Amino acid sequence: MKLVDVENKSEYHRLVVGLSPSESFVQSKELVDKYVEGYDSDILAPQWLLSNYPDTVWSIKLDRATVKIDFDVVFVNSEGGLEKLLSPAHHKLLNTFKCWLLIQSSTLHSGFQKLSLTTISKKIRNTLYLIDYLLLNSDKFHLEKHFSNWNSDYVYSMLADLFDKDKITVGVYDTEERLASYIEQNISSYSAKELDKQINKLSKKIPIDGSVLDNKNQIRKLAFLMSQGAFDFKKGSNRYGNISASFLRKKLYSNTLYGHRVQLPMPQAYQIIANPAYNQTSEFKQHPLNKRAEIGISHAYFSAIRQNFFLLSDIAHVAEHSGLEVVEINSRLFGEINLEALMAKPAKRAGRTLTIGAGEVLIQMRNAFEFIYDNREILFDSITKMLEAGSKEIEETSLLEFINFGYKKHLTPEIIELGVEVIGYASTEKDRYQKRRENKDLFFLFNVLQGSLQIVIGATMARRMGELVDLDPLSAISPSDVDPDESNDQEFSLIFDNRKSGVAYGGEILREELSRPILNSLASLIYKWQTFNAKIKEQGLVEHLDNVGLFNSLSSHTLTFKEGNSESFVDNLDAFCDYFQTRTYVDEDGITRRLYIRQHQLRRFFAMTFYWSYGYEAGETLRYFLAHTDISHLERYIKEEMTGEELRGVQAERLIDGIKNDDISNIGELEIILKNRFGINSLEYRTYEEICEDVEDEIISLSPAHKHVLPQRYSGYEALLVSLEQMLADGVIDLKADYAVVANASGSKAEVMDLVLKYE
């Protein structure tokens, strides 16, 4: 409201006092229509809705995909009967669900911010999950009564179900439990003879693991599932030997709005081979990236879901203005719920990507540089020559013939000497990763090459993955037309779009273009990639000439380059890690996992390395390089996700340094706190030089556990450190970073960070 110039204050007062919510909505809307972009748009016809509001089937735009939402579903009432959502008796409930989706992009409910399509899509998906949960559990929540009997117990029960899993989709769709229930309800209609016949058919399709054959109850269930056409028998499929996604969607989720789009898990209880292919794009499973509790939900995500329920309780006012009848829900049902009271286990901290150790990153940087210098020219030359020849030969023969045989005569002598034998291995190829490490797979080597440059840029430039995916194919560095190898004195910069700033316009984000200094050796590599991209574009080897990036994807199915995306970016990193065999381990479930490096880990590695080299004082420089709009975001990078004990140890050591350097606000109060805490009358601080002399004179002796450390790690230092750690743990003191905006004499402003000792 403060953006609007209201001449008559009494008029403004009339708008906000003494009106019902719906009346206030209308008056407020009329007041700000002409001032706020999009505020006067019809809430029933947002840009992402490609259908008309009354339609029973909606087409909606979610990110880049067009998704069908069919409201012609049935749900089970509290007595076990079936109810149609489209029946006249439930028109209020139908309108409620529709308006719940529409309100997600309402300017009125976003603080008058213009939301991007990505943000809107995320909000709509969360809403679809919640609606599906209500439909799937309609009997439990008496959905046919339109929330009239809802109370806080209902809400607690619902949220506990949703958040008692590692992902909300698991809580909503609960595939394992629903499949078990489906089998139990239907298996009795089949005789033992019929089931024996089905198990024989199944064993002819896929050899059944011996341990499964010994379990008669399990065999009955598998036979029943076979009779239902439940299994995926397509070789090369990542669900081969498991329940197909199409079966689950048809049998379990046909009466949901979004169940046909969700990535469903593979029910391990019903797999018919011991080790189905879990992932065709990497050799092993990924090492978990986040330090999180095994189950539970983060505060941030809980807040987003709870806010969504508040929107549900607010749609009555919006619907009334649009002439619609909806169900009224009391917002107080959601107001008093907090995550700690809800969860039996502690809430998750916000999951943050683990930082990789410097030793690991430096080794892989060396591998990356060496692979590029040894193989770039050979791979670029061989691939372009083969694809150029292939485009002509395929016109006379066929794509399939060229992929299977024709390519061989176009392999260059250098690439054959490197070890290449095939364009690419199928996912069913035996020992294909070992063969790939022997350089036999040409297109895999290209992925490793791309991954190598991604590793080098990621570790030295600290960019976000999206910023690297979007790098310009021909002008990623500035100046872009100067060869760094021939211009040693020229300074270069990386040009990218900042993923964490910009404005939304027409459902799209207009991002801020930034530049950051780049090593000349790295600029030289990027220049060579730009030259290569220009060449393949000129030769017509690109699938879509207008859609290319710096890191393009090479397709073995079309024999062309296409624009890279986040998925291909990750595939390149996976190929690099499989080729150089980053470390693996066997987890508690007996599954071998590999450390597959991710860009955010490299970004955090850069931030941590910079911080431990230069400290808090260089925070503004680090913020500038990371392109953070808010300096306070650095603290989360610097702290990583340490345990409380680890963090307290670092804080205690920094406090001791602060005593010496006098560079922490309120550090003078620490002496008083220590005296009061430990009941002492005096406290003496010694300089490192004095302590060194005392150690040499044997006035102070080092404990055996610390003989290897510097002299300042003396017993008194250790006692002080332990005392500070205990006070930090007890909450008596805390070391925090405070942020403030300061202005210099010329009036320009900057945000600064200051370490402050906090105390009771």
N, C-alpha and C positions, 0 to 999 in steps of 0.2 A: 504493500500500500504506500510505502514512503516514496516509491518511484512516481506516483501519480500526484499531479498538482491539483489539490482540492481547494478551491477558493473559499468555500464556505465550510468552516469547521463543524458547524452544527449539522451540515449535510453528511459529513463523514461520520459524525457521532450517530446519526440516525441509521446509518448502514450497519453499524456493528453492535448496536444496543437494542434490545427488545424485539428482535426478529427471530423467527424460527430458523433452524439450519437451512431449510430449503429456500426460505425467503432471503436470507443473507447471501446464499449462493447466487441467486438471480441478481440481486442488487450489486454484489461485488463484481459479477461478470460484466454487467452493463457498464460499470465504472471503468474497468481496466481493459475492455475489449480493444480500444484503439491504441493502447500503449504497449501491450505485450504481444509479441509475435506468436501466433498459433493459439492464443487464448480463446479467440472467437471461433475456432474450428469445431466442427460437429464431433462430439465425443463418440457418436455412434458410427462414424465413418473415418477412422484414422487411416493413415497412408498404408499401414501394414495389412489392413483388412481389404482383401481383393474381392469380397462378396458383399452383398447387401445384408444389413442386420437381420431381417426376418428369415433369411435362408436357413434351412436345416443342415446344410453342409457348407462350411466356410472354407475358403482358400485364404491362407494367411502367409505373409512373408516373414520367415525367421532367418536372420542373417541373409545368406545368398539362396536359401532353399525356399521353395513354395510347398507348404504343408497343408494337407486336407484335414479338417476337423469335422467329424460327423457326429451331430448331436442325436442321431437316431439310435439311442442305446437303451438298454433295459437295466434295471437294478433290482436287488432283492430287498423286500421290505422286512420289517422286524418280525413278521410272522412267517417268513419263508416264501411268500408270494412274489410274483414279478410285477414290476411297475415300469411303464414306458415314460422316459423323460419328456417325450413330445406330446404326451396326452394332455388334454385341457386341464386336468386336475393338477398338473405340475408346471403350468406355464410360468408361475412366479419363480419356481426353482430354476427353470430354463433361463429366464431373464437374468436371474441372479448370477448364474455361471457365465453367461455372455458378458454381462456388465463387469464382472470380476476381471475378465480378460481385457475388456476395453479400458478400464480405469488405469491399467498399468502404464499407458502412454499419455494419460491426461495431464495437461500442463498445470492444471489446478492442484494436482497431487504430486507434482515434482518440484515444487518451489518455483514454478514458472521457468524452469530450465528446459531448454530444447534438448531432448534426449536423442542419442544416436540410435540407429537401428540395432546395433549390437547390444546396447543396454536394454532396450525394449524387449529384444528377443530373449534375453536372460530372464527378465521379469515374467514374461509370458510363459516360458517353460516352467518356471517354478510354480506358477498358478495352475498350469495344466497338470503338474504332478499332484498338487493338492486336490484338485477336482477329481482326478483319477483315484486318489486314495479314498475320497468320500464315496465314490461309486463302487469301488471294490469292497468297501467295508460298510455298505449302506444299511445292512441289517443291524449291525452293532450300534450304529449311530442314529437309527430310526430316521433315515433320510426322507422317507415319505411324509414325515411330519414337519418337514421344512425348518429344522433347527428350533422348533418351538419348545422342545424339552431340553435344549442344551443348557448345561451348567458347567462350572469350572472343572468338575470331575471328567466330563466328556472331553473337554479341551486338553486336560492333562494326559488323559489316556491316548488321545490322538497324537499329540506331540511326542510323547514317550515312545510310541511305536515308530514314528518317523525318524527320530534322532537316535534310536538305539542301534544304529548301523553305521558303517563307515561312510556310506553315501545315502543321500535322501532317496535316490531311485531304488536302492535296495529295500529301504523301509517302505516305500510306496508299493512296489510291485512284488516283493517278497516271493521270488520265483520258486525257490526250493520248496517252501512250505505249500504254495498253491499247487505245484505239480504233484507233490505227495498226496494232497487232498483230492486232486482230480483222479489219480490212480485208485485211491481207496474207494471213491464213490462209484467207479465204473468197472473195475476189474472183475467183480462178482458175476457179471453178465456173460463171462467167457468160461467155457468148460476147460477141464484139464487137458482134454484132447486137442482142443482148439489152440490152447497156449503152447502145447508141445509142437504143433505144426508151425507156429510162428517162430519158435526158438530155432527150429531147424532151418527155416528160411533166413533167419538172422545170421546164424553161424556160417552159412554159405556166402553171405555178403562180406562179413568181416570175421576173422578168427577171434573167438571170445577168450579173454584172459582166463587162465585156469582157476584163479582164486574166485572169479565170479561164478564159474560153473559149479563150484562146491556149495554155493549159497542158493538153496532152493527157493527161498522167498524172493531173493533178488532176481532169479531167473524168471519167475512168474511176472514180475513187474516189467522186466525187459521185453518179455514176450507180448505182454499187453501193449506196451509202447510201440513195438514193431507192428502190431495189428492196426495201430492208429496212424502209421506212417510218420512216426516221430523223429526218426534218425536221419542224419545228414550223411549220405554215402558218396558225396562228391569228393574225389581225391584232390588234395591241394587246398581244400577248404579249411579254414581255421577251426571249424566245428566238426571236422571229420571224425566219425565215431562217437558223436555226442548228439544231444537233442538239438534239432534245427530251430533257428530263431522263428521261422515262419510258422512252425507247429505251435510254439509257445504263444505267439501273437494271436493265432486263430483260436486256440482252445482256451487260453487263459485271459486274454486281454481284448477280445473282440468288442466288449461293451465298455471300453474306455475311450477317452478322447485322444490320448497321446501314446498309448501302449504300442501302437504300430510303428513308432519312430524311435523308441528307447533302445539303447544298447543293452541287451539282456545277457545275464551271466550264463555260463555253461554249467548246468547242474552236475556236479561231480559224482553224485550218488548213482547216476545212470549212464556213465560213460562205459563203453563196451570194449575199449582198448586201454591198456595201462597208461600210456602217455600220449594222448592226442596232441596234435600240433597246436600249441597255444598262441604262437605268434610267428608269422611267416617272414617278418621283416628283420628279425634279429636272431642271433644264435641262442641266447638265453633270455630269461626273464629279467626285467629291469630291477636294479637295486632300488628299494623304496626311497623316494626323494625327500620325504618329509618326516621329521621327528614328531610323531603324533601318537596319541593314545590309540589302542587297538580299535576301540569303538568310541562313538560319541560325535559331537558336533562342535564347531567353533562358535565363539560368541558372535562373531561378525555374521556368520551364516544364520544362526538362530535369530539374530535381530532382523535380518532381511525377511525371514519367513514370518516372524511375528508381525512385522510391519505389513506384510501382505494380508494377514488376517484383519488387521485394522482397516485396510482398504475394503475388505469384504464387508465390514460393519458400516462403511461409509457410503456404499453404493446407493442406498435408499434415496439420499438427497439428489444424487446425480440422475438416477432413474426417474424420479418424480418430475424433474425439470424436462426430461425427454418423453414424458407421458407413458412410462413403463411401470408395470407392477412387479415388485421384487419382494423377496423375503427380508424382513427386518431382523437384524442381529445386534445384540447389545455389545458395544465395544468393551465394556467393563469385564467381559469374559476373558479378554486377552491382556488386560492392563496389569494384572498383579502377577503374571507368570514370569519367573526368572529361570535361567538355565540351571543354576545350581540346585534349586528345589526340584527341578524336573528330572535331572539325571541321577541315576544310582551311582554312576562313576563320575569322577571330576570331568569338567568340560575340557575339550581340547583347547590348547593354545592355537592361535592362528598358525596354520602349517606354513613353514618356510623352507625353501630348498636348502639342502645341506651344502656347505662349502666343501670343495675338494681341497685336499692338502697341497701345499706348494710343490712338494716333491713329485706328486702325481701329475700336476698340471705342467710343470717344467719338462718332465719326461715326454709327455704327449706333444708339447710344443716343439720339442726337438724332432720327434717322429714326424710331425706335420710338415715342418720346414724341409726336412730331408726328403720326404716323399714328393713334395712339390718340385723341389729342385731336380730330383732324379727322374721324375716320370711325367711332369706336366707337358713338356713339348712333345714327347712320344705319344701320349694319350690324345692330346688335342689334334695332332696331325693324323693319327690313324683313324680316329672316329670321324673326322670331317671327310676324309677320303673315302671311307667305307660308306657313309651315308650318302655322299654325293653320287657314288657309283650305284648304290642301291636304288636311289630314286629313279634312275634310268632303267635299270634291269628289271625292277618290279613291274614296270609298264609292259614288258615283254613276257614275263613269267607270272609270278604271284608273290605277294608278301610272305606267305607261309613258306614257299619254296626258298626264298632268299634267307629267311630267318633260320631255316633248318640246314641249308647247304650252301646257298649262293654266296654268302658273306665271306666264306673261307678264302676265296681267291683274291679278295680285296684287302686282306690283312697285310699290313706292311711288314717287311723283314724285321724291323726294330721291335714291333709289338709281338711278333712270334718269338723272337729271342727273349723277350720279357717273360714269356710263358703262356700267353693267351691262346686258348683253344676254342672258346665258344663266345657268342654274344652275351648270353646270360643263362644261368641254370634255372630250371623249374624248381618250385618249392619242394617237390617230391624227390629231387636228386639226392642220392645217398652221399653223405660226407661232403655236402656242397660247401660248407664254410671252410673246411680244411683245403678243398680244391681252390676256393677263392683266395685263401692266404698263399697259395702257390701261384697266384697271378693268372689263373686259367679263365676267369670270368671278366670280359672286357667292360661291360657296363657297370659291374660292381666296382671295378677299379676306378671308373669315372666318379662313382659315388664317394669312394674313399678320397679321391682328389678334391672333390667339393668339400667334403667334411674336413679335410686338412686345412683349407683356407678358412673355413668357419671357425675352427679351433684357434687359429692364429689371430684372426680378427677378434674373436670373442674374448680371448684372454688379455689382449693388449688394448682394446678399444672399449670394453665394458658396455656394449650396446645391448638393448633388449632384442629378443629374438625377432619380434615383428619389425623392428627397425632394420635388421639385417635382411630379412625376407624381402622387404620393400626397396632395397637399394637399387638405384638406377643401373640398368645394364651397361650403359655407355658413359655415364657421368657420375660414378659413385665417389670419385675423388676430384678435388679442385686444386690446381687446374687439371682438366680432364684430357687435354690434348697435348700434354707434355710428358715425355717418357722419363720417369724418375731415374732410370739408369744412365741417362745422358745429361742429367741436371742435378748434380750433387748439391749445389747451393740452393736449390729451390725448396721451399717448404710446402708441404701438402696437407690437405685436410680431408676428412671423410665427411660426405654430405648425406644427411639422413633426415627423415621426418620424425620429430619427437612424438613417441606413442603416448606420453602422459600429459600432453597439452594440446590445445586446439579448440575449435568451436564446432558445434553441430549445425549443419545447414542442410535442409531438405532431407533429413534422415541419414546424411553422411557426415563424416568428420573431416573438417579442413584442418590439417595438422601444421604445426610450426616447423619450418625447415631450419635445421641447425647444422653447424660444422664444428668439428673438433680436430685438433692436430693429430697427425698420424705419422708413424715411423716411415722413413723413406723406403726401407726394405719392404715394408708391407704395402706401401703405395705402389711400388714396382710390381708386386704380384697382382694387385687389383687392376693395374693398367693392362697387364697381360690378359686378364680375364675379360676386360672391356674390349680389347682387340679381338679376342676369340668370339665374343658375342656379336661384334660387328660383322665378323666373317660369316658366321652361320646364318645371320639374318640376311646378309647379302646373297648367300647361296640358296636361300629359300628352304633352309633345313629346320625352320621353326614352325610349329603347328599353327600358331596364330601370330602373325608378324607384329601385331600391336601389343601383345601380351608376353613380355619377356622381363626377366629380372637379372640381377647379377648372378645369382645361383639358379640355373635352369635345370629342370628335370629331364632326363633322357629316357624315353619310353622304348622298351624292347618290343612292344606290340605295334607301334606305328612307325618306329624308326625315325622319330623326329624329336626335337627339343620342345618342351612346353614350359610355361612359366612355373617357377618353383613356388611352393607354399609352405606353410608351417609343417605339414606332414612330411613333405619331401626333405625339408631342412632337418627334421629329426631323423629321417631315414639315412641321410648322409652322415650324421654323427654316429648313428648305430653302426653303419658300415665301417667307419673309421675305428670304432672301439672293438668290433669283431676282428678286423684285420690286424690291429696291433695288440689284441688280446688284453685289454684292460682287466684288472683283477676280478676274480670270481670267488664265490664262497657258497657253501651249502647252508641254507637257512634252517630254522627249527622244524620246518615241515619236510625237510629232505630235498628241497627244490634248489637247484643250482641257479644262482643269480649273478649277473655281471653289472659292474659299474658302467652304465652308459651315460656319458657326459651330456649335460644339457647346458644351453646357453646361459640360463640364469645362474647356474653354478659358477660359470666362468666370470660372469659379472660380479658375483659376490666375492669370488677369489680376488679380483682386481680391487674391489673396495676394501677388503680385509688387509690385503698386502699394502695398499696405500696407507691405510690407517695405522697399521703397526709400524710403518716406516716413518710417518710424519705426525701421527697423533691427532687429537681433537683440533689442534690449532689450524690444521690445514683443511678443516671441514668445508669451508666455502669453496676451495679449489676442487675438492672431491665432488661436492654437490654440482659444480659447474660441469665437470667432466661426465658425471653420470646423467646429467640433464634432468635432475630432480627439480621440480618447481618449488618444493618445500624442503628446507634444510633439515627439518626434524625427521624426515624419512630416513636419513642416514643412520640414525640410532638403531633402527631395526636391522640394517645391514651389519653394523659394527658388532652389535650384541649377538647376532645370528640367532640361534635358538638354544643357547646354553642351558644346562641345568642350573638351578638356583645356586648350587654349590660352586659351580664353575664361575658363574657371574660374580658371586660374592668375593671369590678369590681375586679376580681381576680388579674389582672395585676397591678391595682392601689395599692391594699393592699400589693402585693409583692414588689412594688417600695418603699413603706414606710418601710417595713422590711429591704429592701436593704440599705436605708439611715442609719438605726440603725446598721446593721451588716457589712456594706461596702463590700458587696459580689456581686455587680453587676458592670460590666465594664461600665465606663463612668458615674457612678452615681454622681460623683462630678459636672458634667455639669448641673444636675437637678436644683441646686440653681440658676444658671444664667438664665435658661429657665423660672423658676417660676417668677423671678424678672422682666424679660422682658415681660412676658405674662400678669402680673397683675399690672405692673407699680409701684412696691414697691422698696424701697431702702435697706431694710434689711430683713433677714429671720432667724428665730431662731428655731432650732430643740430641743425638750425636750425629755429626756429619760423617759421610762415608770415609773421608780422609782420616778422621779420628779413629773410626772403627778399624780401618786397615792397620793403623799403627798399633792399636790395642791387640789385634790378632797376631801381628808380627812379634809383639812383645809378650805374647802368651797371656795377656791380661784377660782376654776373652778367648774361649775355645769353641771351635765349631763342633756341632753334633755330628756323629758318624754319618748320618743320613745326608748331610749337606757338605761333605768334604769336597765335592766336585764343583760347588757353586762359588760365586764371587764372594769376597769378604763381607759384603753388606748383608749376606744371608746368615747372620750370626744368631745366637740363641735369643737375644733380646729382640731382634727384628722379627724372629719367628713368633715370639710371644705377643708382640704388638699386632702382627698380622692375624694371628688366631683370635685375639680379642676383638679386632675390628670386624672380622668375619662373623663372629658371634653376635655383635651388636647389629650388623647388617641383617642377619637372619632373624633376630628378634624384633626388627623394625625400629630399634632405638635411633639408628641413623640410616641415611640412604644417600647414595651419590647419583645425582640426576643431571641430565643435560637440560638447561633452560634456553629458550629461544626468544630473541627480541629483535625488533626493527629499530635501527639507529640511523640518525641522519648526520652527515658531516657538515662542515661550514658552508659548502656550496648548496646544501639542501638535498643532495642525492641520498637515497635510502638503501640500506642493505640489511639482510637478516643475518644475525650472528648467533653463535652457539657458545654457551658458557657453562662450565662445570660448577655445580653448586652442592655443597654439603647440606643435606636436609636433616633435621633432628626434631625430636619431640619437645 
